[in-house]
Amino acid sequence: MEKPDVCWKDVAGLQEAKEALKKAVILPMNSLVFFPGKCTPWNSILLFGPPGIGKTYLVKAMATETSNSAFFSVSSSDLMSKWLGENDKLLKNLFELARQHKPAIIFIDEVDMLCDFENGAGGDAVCRIKTELLLQMQESDNNNNGILLLGATSRPWILDSAICRRFQKQIYIPLPNETARAQMLSLHLCNTSHSLNDDNIRELANKTQGYSCADIIIIVRQAQMQTVLKVQSATHFKKVRGPSRTNPGVMMDDLLTPCSPIDSGATEMTWMEVPDDKLQEPVVCMSDMLQSLAMVRPTVNAEYLLKVKKFTEDLGQKG
């Protein structure tokens, strides 16, 4: 069981997915008065989309919004055992535990790994756990027992039609659009000293078309590493004014930062000669981000997007 500390505001972009989850999960969990009589909320939802777009993060934010529900978060690997017959027992035990703490949300990440029929993996073990999953989903559907199953996958075409149809709703989580990418860049740079302005952020967001959330995080981290390399390779340092490393509320005039040998006040030394409490790392600038962007390529290719598009047209539902 988890108690996530992720909020909606921590998830940049994905507005359509957020709205879909609010209607499909948060409203039913928090306000059952809207579902009188035979009108029942969804009992199983499949989230699918490219890898690295924040499906797991989004689900944790949603679980925070439904604080009155127990939240069970597992990966498919948590339910896999090398012992014959153990896989389906682990899955059954998970649902039984959730029923003891209902209302409850079960989140299975990489749910496709439980039913990998494309590669013929697992043989009888795969059939057994698939059958158990279908039985548990059917019981939740028939009895409306306060259990919501959320499955996430970046390979929805791996799931066979029986599993796909048992998920009552499918929500596509797309790659972030330009507005979302700008929000992500700002969010991941907020705790880093940088000189980027709004125009720089918009330019970078425009240049990162086709990049996933994970790709953007790597771009920012790579740019942050550029400042470390500047310190390590510097041959000259100069004194600057800045906050104390040990007491940020105190300003100091003798901090040392890397500089060009021709800069005024430049002193020849290496970073190993600079006291730890006197080092002022250079801020992340636009050139660092552009250099990082040139090194990091998008991980989601056109072939993958075509597969997802076909799945969406065949079985998926948006919204």
Secondary structure, DSSP 8 states (H G I E B T S, - for coil): -B-----GGGS-S-HHHHHHHIIIIIHHHH-GGGS-TT----SEEEEE--TTS-HHHHHHHHHHHTTTSEEEEEEGGGG--SSTTHHHHHHHHHHHHHHHT-SEEEEEETGGGGG-TTTT-STHHHHHHHHHHHHHHHHHHHHT-SEEEEEEES-GGGS-HHHHHHSSEEEE-----HHHHHHHHHHHHTTS-B---HHHHHHHHHHTTT--HHHHHHHHHHHHHHHHHHHHH-SEEEEEEEE-SS-TTSEEEEEEEE--TTSTT-EE--GGGS-GGGB----B-HHHHHHHHHH---S--HHHHHHHHHHHHHT----
